[in-house]
């Protein structure tokens, strides 16, 4: 049996599996793992030496045993830039493994021996296919469980998202808030993203912590998500945030609010399409430092 993977989720295999199966003429089955989850699930069910990945092809002999050396079931490299030559290369590799099928020789095996070996190979192949089918079903069940957990998580977030916040480890409000910002940034941004989107220097304005006293117009975790996007500069690239200048007055054409030290005022949405949609305001200082201003309702435009 030959097993091939897709190089990345959503991509097609590097070889034409149907053409390869036709070239094999029924002497081996060709199975395609359409995404990385399926490949990982199969890897978990097989010895590490038999892993299949990256769009490559693993040739499994019908009488496979876990005691076999890895080279007995080789992984065939497929060059994505020369995919047209891949099938020819695979066929050559298969023919080099004498035990895949009985080669034509001057001395043919007796019918009884040949029939017995054919039946044995067919049974072992059936077992491998059954194992692959079981892995595929387990993967489908895991995906259903994942979707269910995601729905539960969303429901909890819509209700009480306090469990989505880092634990309280500081009695000082400013230290705790800085800790939460850092932890949420680490959660939401991958290691590579953190290199591209570092947290820029920031400080709290005179009304920032006070705006969290009492009932917030938005969940604290939602606010911290916004803060991390603002501090990295990513908020300006997210359409839903609607980052825009905070103006001196609500009228159209009013200029942006600028403080005496040259800092410019900005605001963005915390929620969209909700009553009195909450907003967050901040100052951007001339050296790039962010001074967090307030969290308030839509019509509350005070900022100092």
Secondary structure, 3 states (H helix, E strand, C coil): CEEEEECCCCCCECCCHHHHHHHHCCCCCEEEECCHHHHHHHHHHCCHHHCCCCCCEEECCCCCCCCCCHHHHCEECCCHHHHHHHHHHHHHHHHCCCCCCCCCCCCCCCHHHHHHHHHHHHHHHHHHHHHHHHHHHHHHHHHHHHHHHHHHHHHHHHHCHHHHCCCCCCCCHHHHHHHHHHHHHHHHCCHHHHHHCCCCCEEECCCCHHHHCCCCCCCHHHHHHHHHHHHHCHHHHCHHHCCEECECCCCCCCCECECCCCCEEEEEECCCCCCCCCEEEEEECCCCCEEEEEEECCCCCCCC
